[in-house]
Amino acid sequence: MPLSNEKSTHTEEQCNISTALAISTPQATSPVKIESTSDKELLYSQIGSTPLATTVCLSALETHSHTTDHDVNATASLPKSTSAARIRRREQNKNTIERMNQIKSQVLSTLKSTSSPSSDDQLNPMQRQNQTENSPSRLTADNTPRKSLRPNLSCLTPENYINILLLGESGVGKSTFINALVNYITFESFEKASCTKPVVVMPVSFMMTVGHHFEEKIVTFGDEDSNEDHHHPGQSVTQHCRSYIFPIGTRTKIRFIDTPGMGDTRGLIQDDINMQHILSFITNLSHLNAICILLKPNESRLNIVLRSYFDRLLKFLGENARHNIIFCFTNTRATFFAPGDTAPLLKKMILSCPIKDIPFDKSNTFCFDSESFRYLVAVRSGIEFDQYQKNEYQQIAVRSGIEFDQYQKNEYQQSWTISVTESDRLLQYFCGSTLKPYLQNEWRSVEHAQFRISQLIRPMLETTRNLFRNLLLLERHQPIRLINLCPMALRRSSAICYSCERIRTSYSNFWIFQDDLHIVSDQCDKCKCARQNHVEVDYDLQYELSNDMERQSSPNMNESAEQLKITIIEFAQLYANSKSISSQTDPILFALKRMIAEEKQFCCENDSTCLNPFLYDKLRNFREEYKQAQETSILTDSSIDLSNIYESIENISTIYEIEKQMSLIKQKKESFMITHERELS
């Protein structure tokens, strides 16, 4: 039990809390037969390169399986609701699943009836198109049959997750892309989509101009979501990473990870925070199947922030991530469903990347258009158009039995049909044997190692300090109990404010600051200090006194302390030989200085039994060893073996005290994943 409590009234060494915040752990398409009424429409029906073979090799699929996601319990479904809106949504979701099961059966029957790939390759494009049109599969918008490109999923094991990370500039339409894709899967034709309410997995918001004076109207559709901020133009609509899961068949689920947009108007600091958040989020996954870069097809130049994000992500994931990169273009109707002016800019950016040989061709590039989906949403939202717009874009029927201009009907049907075809090809690419899951234990880079270390900083430094405490007690042969670390789980995201007075408690002649946790959202619930003065923590660190001397014998503690010191100094060399991307400050050294500042406050106590001065000296000596190791490493320009760094990370993670703290960090991140996940079931 603690011997006494007292409030600290002064701080003798101040640390730059805003810097701490920067370095703290962040929390083959077959041509579609369409009756064209213009040369433009004829071009729509003929776009694309050589179509993908629709025959899937069963033996290849039987030997290929996606990695089961062990890290996240993603089976939690949405709360039940008795409202009519929720009931309609569940019915639509049920239709989606039924349609995916129907498609799977159709693919199996197609596999039995189609010829081998070698014979199919000998067909000319017209023969291949005829073969596609006559296949017993689902229909296109104009009621012509079209072969599905969905893979055979029957060989996959239960609960397979295909993890897709979406990245793009603010405003490129990542959230709209997910909504539109779900509708392309749910409704096989534009006519069916126009006769019912669109499926909306997240709120839709976009601006339209209507009327004689071009009044701006914000179209919003879907339930309110605190993670989607549509009220601050220029800022990323998506505030945090969030996963959206929907089933493909009965055994496989696709998890799309929506991310905050790049180029936020709040500045580079916000972009850096967003990137740290994205990197932290994906480390909770056991694997990534694809990194999907969303772009617009008519860019005159690529944003420098996009280049920075792209380079940083690839440096983090390692060079093997090149095989899992795909490019999706939105709003491509105006560029004839092709990458347009963005293509040469993208090629130039890829050539300048630190990772070479990133593919950019038809096989990993997909072009969509969400205009027809947005129009349906606008009509459903009650947007009225003036006579000019009605003449140009006749009101599209949203209820069966209403007719509209045949030309506009063909235009929207083509847009929808081509996007549906492209979504088929995209899902085929995700689920096929070409795209291998990129396992997290294969991610190897200096940046990834630094991220792993950043999660270990608090556990390993607090464990080191407590080992020093107990060694000092044993050296003095004092008949008092040793100190144990007792990390506790947090119910809510919390932070420590280092500008506020903190409660201190005495344990076996050592003064220790207690974690005075603050709840910080827009404002702190306890103090008026700025948000940047708060450092987020993943667990509450408490202490207890123990009589268990066997496990905490002096040789054991000495061995653990030396192992930790050697490992931390090894990490010092890593930071000395590589520049941290998000901050030039060494996060280990910064945390160590803050720890020394805390102990210095206790040295002023007029208490002859207080042992904090001895602990202060030990920590200062350790800091000098750390800095000396860094200076030596810089002078000798010694190289760092990444395999040794990863081995050291694994080794110290097995130390009992560190293992307990890391377990709570993992638990908190898994909880965050679950609360930021929505499943379409």
KESE-927027 format. One record per residue (C-alpha): residue in three letters; x negated, y negated, z negated. Coordinates in steps of 0.001 Angstrom, whole numbers, plus 500000, padded with zeros to 6 digits. Layout:
! KESE-927027
alaXYZ/...
END
This chain:
! KESE-927027
met500000500000500000/pro498709496491500660/leu497240494825497595/ser498274491270498341/asn499823488981500908/glu498891485445501823/lys499499483056504688/ser496553481749506676/thr496544477955506779/his493592477243509034/thr491860478473512162/glu488113477866512493/glu487624479028516077/gln490142478437518831/cys490433480607521906/asn491799479688525310/ile495141481424525160/ser496099480526528718/thr493025482450529914/ala494111485366527798/leu497445485381529545/ala495708485585532895/ile493661488623531888/ser496108490395529595/thr497681493640530732/pro500616492705532923/gln503104493821531653/ala510397508253567849/thr513339507117568965/ser515403508561571799/pro516755505892574151/val520312505013573260/lys522940505042575988/ile524752501731575902/glu526926500279578617/ser525278496920579209/thr527042493866580566/ser523891491852581195/asp520193492192581962/lys519509491367578350/glu521654494244577189/leu519975496578579670/leu516674495636578126/tyr518054496387574664/ser518943499892575792/gln515485500594577215/ile513153499227574567/gly510631501364572753/ser507779503593573745/thr507684507341574153/pro510448508797571991/leu509629510995569070/ala510254514683569527/thr513420515579567729/thr512400519188567209/val511005519726563727/cys508697522671563076/leu510218524695560261/ser506971526370559335/ala505276523009558936/leu508075521717556749/glu507991524851554624/thr504346524282553829/his504793520579553185/ser506379519161550075/his506385515762548496/thr504988515158545086/thr507442515312542222/asp507414512115540254/his506494513188536743/asp505961509732535399/val509415508266535450/asn512685509665534278/ala514717508325537134/thr517759510444536608/ala519572507875534544/ser522626506716536412/leu524520503463536199/pro527091502980533455/lys530581504135534325/ser533071501433535107/thr536768501565535538/ser536917498473537725/ala538193498827541258/ala534950497406542653/arg532877500088540955/ile535275502803542102/arg535046501616545712/arg531265501530545458/arg531135505079544139/glu533346506223547006/gln531007504564549486/asn528015506143547786/lys529737509517547958/asn530266508995551676/thr526563508255552049/ile525568511515550367/glu528107513521552369/arg526812511995555558/met523213512834554665/asn524189516449553953/gln526029516591557293/ile522965515240559057/lys520783517869557423/ser523045520655558710/gln523031519122562167/val519245519045562219/leu519137522734561314/ser521486523603564185/thr519471521402566504/leu516282523224565529/lys517804526490566720/ser519015525138570052/thr516270522785571235/ser513194523864573168/ser509650523985571868/pro507611520778571588/ser505415521810574486/ser508325522169576862/asp509920518995575575/asp506744517081576317/gln507060518112579972/leu510418516378580332/asn510502512983581951/pro512140510137580013/met515478510476581818/gln515621514241581180/arg514766513646577553/gln517503511018577289/asn520063513379578840/gln519009516128576465/thr519446513724573565/glu522856512524574678/asn524188516074575068/ser522964517292571678/pro525676518191569122/ser524974515391566677/arg526475512154565446/leu527724509449567783/thr526387506041568658/ala528437502870568450/asp529921503425571894/asn530850507043571065/thr527958508663572959/pro526332511532571076/arg522862510949569704/lys520509513418568144/ser519601512724564541/leu515946512422563659/arg516490513299560007/pro514115515998558756/asn514957519388557339/leu514837518869553580/ser515968522323552471/cys512430523493551788/leu511625520718549301/thr511638521389545581/pro514180519717543253/glu513801516057542282/asn511265515011544906/tyr510715511282545041/ile509493509407548088/asn508101506139546724/ile508093503176549111/leu506507499864548063/leu507937496814549865/leu505752493726550255/gly506373490492552115/glu506491486731551919/ser509296484976550088/gly512274484768552423/val511234487559554767/gly514295489548553671/lys513098492457551524/ser516318492609549528/thr518453492210552662/phe516387494944554316/ile517256497408551544/asn520947496488551683/ala521059496743555475/leu519193500063555481/val521700501599553082/asn524514500450555384/tyr522770501863558459/ile522649505206556657/thr526228504953555400/phe527902503765558607/glu526775505408561820/ser528431502757564003/phe529160499059563870/glu532886499712564297/lys532978501816561143/ala530975499237559242/ser533318496441560323/cys536389498293559046/thr535308498477555428/lys533477496563552766/pro529662496618553144/val527652498627550639/val525668496192548504/val523087497657546134/met521840494205545113/pro523298490706545522/val523063489221549019/ser522452485523549473/phe521652483500552576/met522380480048553966/met524551479284557012/thr525453475977558655/val529050475510559771/gly531299472691560903/his530843469560562983/his528268468113560591/phe526436471421560023/glu527406471762556411/glu525201474184554519/lys527030477133553004/ile525374479619550673/val526826483059551339/thr526685485304548288/phe527998488830548100/gly527733491505545443/asp527633491634541656/glu525548489154539695/asp522042490372538882/ser519697488538536526/asn516738489875538510/glu517925488109541684/asp517681484313541464/his519437482690544439/his519579479189542959/his516000477983543528/pro515133477800547246/gly511471478494547981/gln510990480597544892/ser511011484352545201/val514606485565544845/thr513432488806543230/gln511976487904539834/his510519491281538863/cys509797494578540540/arg512869496779540695/ser513428500247542131/tyr516435501285544188/ile516966505011544578/phe519282506783546957/pro519448510474547846/ile518494512060551130/gly520279515388551072/thr520499517082547701/arg516859517541546708/thr515017514424547771/lys515404510819546712/ile513860507724548226/arg512729505064545785/phe512370501626547370/ile510394499256545151/asp511512495679545734/thr508865493140544720/pro508650489376544137/gly507858487553547367/met504458486167548259/gly503970482436548652/asp506175481361545754/thr506705477600545625/arg505734477657541951/gly502120477943543096/leu499144480264543184/ile499300481001539459/gln502809482421539885/asp501615484419542907/asp498802485823540787/ile501228486740537991/asn503514488407540547/met500622490431541958/gln499504491550538496/his503088492609537825/ile503266494608541071/leu499998496410540335/ser501152497175536802/phe504501498478538065/ile503127500919540641/thr500674502445538175/asn503698503979536455/leu504270506146539531/ser502502509423540112/his502131508606543818/leu502962506269546656/asn504231507571549970/ala504209504320551902/ile503205500684551544/cys505711498833553691/ile504659495357554850/leu507706493318555934/leu507139490578558486/lys509074488284560793/pro508324488755564501/asn507906485128565530/glu505328483730563113/ser502954481092564484/arg500451481939561761/leu500233484309558829/asn500340482795555360/ile497005482820553550/val498791484244550510/leu499903487237552590/arg496292487881553563/ser495236487589549939/tyr497966489972548730/phe497166492468551468/asp493427492450550784/arg493915492645547044/leu496369495532547194/leu494092497550549474/lys491075496863547284/phe493112498066544311/leu494423501270545917/gly491198502223547691/glu490318502845551320/asn492445505988551685/ala495556503811551368/arg495144502974555075/his496977506174555989/asn500098505110554052/ile500580501599555432/ile503583500891557648/phe504881497661559154/cys508567496718559303/phe509739493664561229/thr513007491941560380/asn515131489659562604/thr513721491216565795/arg516784490828568010/ala515397487588569459/thr512105489324570337/phe513794492334571975/phe513176494507568904/ala509410494162569097/pro506794492515566804/gly506699489418569022/asp504179486651568386/thr503258488130565017/ala501564491179566594/pro498276489509567666/leu498073487645564356/leu498579490884562455/lys495917492658564518/lys493474489885563707/met494287490100560000/ile493839493882560011/leu490418493560561666/ser489307491177558919/cys490427493479556102/pro487811495053553818/ile489317498447554647/lys488846499348558285/asp490798501480560769/ile494262500530559492/pro496706501820562129/phe499137499420563785/asp501038501125566587/lys504505502402567473/ser504243505387565133/asn503966503285561947/thr505820500166563116/phe509583499707562857/cys511752496860564142/phe515140495989562662/asp517732493269562892/ser520128492409560097/glu522205489818561984/ser525223492088562363/phe525051493039558669/arg524776489400557609/tyr527688488477559865/leu529886491141558279/val528935489828554848/ala529721486252555920/val533152487233557231/arg533880489217554066/ser532851486163552043/gly535466484008553780/ile533144481888555909/glu535155480092558614/phe533505479057561859/asp534347476068564063/gln535694476388567607/tyr532241476231569173/gln531019479094567038/lys534198481018567692/asn533629480627571413/glu530024481732571087/tyr530515484359568407/gln534059485588568298/gln535334486479564916/ile534384490095564324/ala537171492297563098/val536756493568559586/arg540003495464559620/ser540918498141562130/gly543258497114564919/ile541862493606565498/glu540240493137568883/phe537470490718569749/asp535400489694572745/gln533840492696574468/tyr530552490928575143/gln530030490021571512/lys531173493499570546/asn528437494997572704/glu525890492557571305/tyr526554493510567706/gln526979497186568547/gln523575497208570201/ser521976495415567283/trp523537497836564823/thr522870500958566917/ile519214500148567513/ser518719499404563819/val520418502691562901/thr518170504527565370/glu515143502815563896/ser516246503680560370/asp516500507322561463/arg512940507145562752/leu511809505468559545/leu513342508182557357/gln511860510844559633/tyr508459509234559144/phe508896509110555366/cys510027512723555086/gly507896514298557811/ser504594516079557408/thr502524513253558933/leu502801510960555914/lys501073512493552907/pro501763511217549380/tyr498903509125548032/leu498396510465544508/gln497417508024541790/asn494467510162540739/glu493095509512544240/trp493151505733543782/arg489487504843543364/ser488231501268543403/val486504498724541187/glu489766496776540895/his491761499858539895/ala489116500801537320/gln489252497264535899/phe493022497531535627/arg492722500836533762/ile490190499224531445/ser492442496203530857/gln495081498547529432/leu492450500007527095/ile491044496722525761/arg493276496306522734/pro493309500016521761/met489544500468522042/leu488569497184520345/glu491045497612517478/thr489837501198517030/thr486215500013517023/arg486940497313514441/asn488749499759512178/leu485907502282512465/phe483542499514511365/arg485802498837508360/asn485840502453507221/leu482098502906507802/leu481455499890505591/leu483644501420502883/leu481796504742503087/glu478378503058503079/arg479217501390499786/his480544504634498264/gln483531502770496993/pro486175505024495443/ile488970503504497489/arg491118504767500315/leu490272504379503984/ile492370502427506485/asn494423504068509220/leu495881502425512308/cys499645502886512656/pro500847501666516050/met504629501320516265/ala506880501213519314/leu508605497958520247/arg512292497662521021/arg511824494510523066/ser509014492815524941/ser507069490862522342/ala504065488590522096/ile501643487251519501/cys501270483490519251/tyr497687482680518300/ser498557479028517704/cys500874479843514794/glu500006480742511229/arg499897484492510726/ile500566486667507706/arg497456488338506271/thr497325491398504065/ser494529492994502021/tyr493717496676502552/ser490829498147500534/asn489074494794500204/phe489587493847503857/trp491871491013504885/ile493859491890508009/phe496207489738510072/gln499607491310510639/asp501187491239514095/asp503709488404513832/leu505734489269516911/his507624486638518870/ile510302487280521483/val509505485125524493/ser511760484604527488/asp512108481004528636/gln511415479848525090/cys509989481533522012/asp512481482605519377/lys510149481650516504/cys508026478675517487/lys507907475744519855/cys504481476635521205/ala504041476813524958/arg504651480128526626/gln501004480340527734/asn499944480353524075/his501595483745523656/val499870487001524541/glu502186489904525316/val501566493140523434/asp502786496663524109/tyr503064497853520501/asp503136496611516925/leu499884497478515126/gln500387498233511452/tyr498067499736508834/glu498183502236505992/leu495769503546503363/ser494805507209503424/asn493026509760501230/asp492283512056504193/met488500512062503995/glu487982515295505940/arg489039513964509321/gln487525510563508590/ser484101511736507456/ser481161509433508028/pro479495511584510758/asn482739511804512714/met483361508079512504/asn479766507260513389/glu480011509481516450/ser483277507884517550/ala481954504369516952/glu478800505035518975/gln480792506620521795/leu483049503579521903/lys480165501101521826/ile478327502884524650/thr481488503061526749/ile482447499423526165/ile478923498326527103/glu479203500450530260/phe482383498557531074/ala480439495320530472/gln478095496291533284/leu481081496886535570/tyr482388493359534934/ala478889491911535327/asn478425493477538759/ser481840492644540153/lys483930489518540078/ser487382489908538593/ile489932488996541251/ser492515487292539082/ser490114485638536648/gln486376485022536325/thr486592485610532557/asp485440488953531196/pro488581490169529371/ile486650492449527000/leu484299489685525914/phe487202487271525514/ala489125489694523264/leu485968490400521259/lys485391486678520671/arg488969486263519472/met488491489183517087/ile485328487568515685/ala487208484286515254/glu489806486082513126/glu487161487613510857/lys485419484265510483/gln488534482826508883/phe488328485414506106/cys484649484703505387/cys485564481447503648/glu487431483272500891/asn485874482907497449/asp486226486612496772/ser483122488616495883/thr484891491890496682/cys485923490799500189/leu484169492878502853/asn485172490798505882/pro481781488978506063/phe480069492334506662/leu482622493212509332/tyr482062489770510875/asp478319490484511130/lys478908493897512717/leu481211492452515348/arg478800489609516140/asn475942492088516578/phe478134494167518856/arg478949491071520922/glu475237490335521346/glu474613493918522502/tyr477450493548524970/lys476149490266526396/gln472585491597526554/ala473756494624528545/gln475526492320530999/glu472488490093531449/thr470222493093532018/ser472634494530534543/ile472739491242536469/leu468942490832536453/thr468261494387537592/asp471191494353540021/ser471973497880538916/ser474669499729540801/ile477725501172539110/asp478857504733539695/leu482654504554539787/ser482990508265539058/asn481143507706535770/ile483445504790534919/tyr486568506894535474/glu485039509725533454/ser484342507333530583/ile487920506040530730/glu489229509583530405/asn486815510433527590/ile487637507538525271/ser491336508022525956/thr491077511299524040/ile489950509588520812/tyr492846510102518413/glu493445506458517477/ile493220505280521083/glu495415508117522303/lys498201507052519915/gln498106503459521127/met497924504412524808/ser500900506716524337/leu503017503752523206/ile501782501631526116/lys502867504358528522/gln506192504722526710/lys506915501007527019/lys506085500960530720/glu508275503987531387/ser511105502262529552/phe510569499152531679/met510732501294534823/ile514024502857533767/thr515647499535532889/his514506498094536227/glu515805500963538296/arg519138501387540016/glu520297504667541472/leu522862505000544220/ser524639508169543164/
END
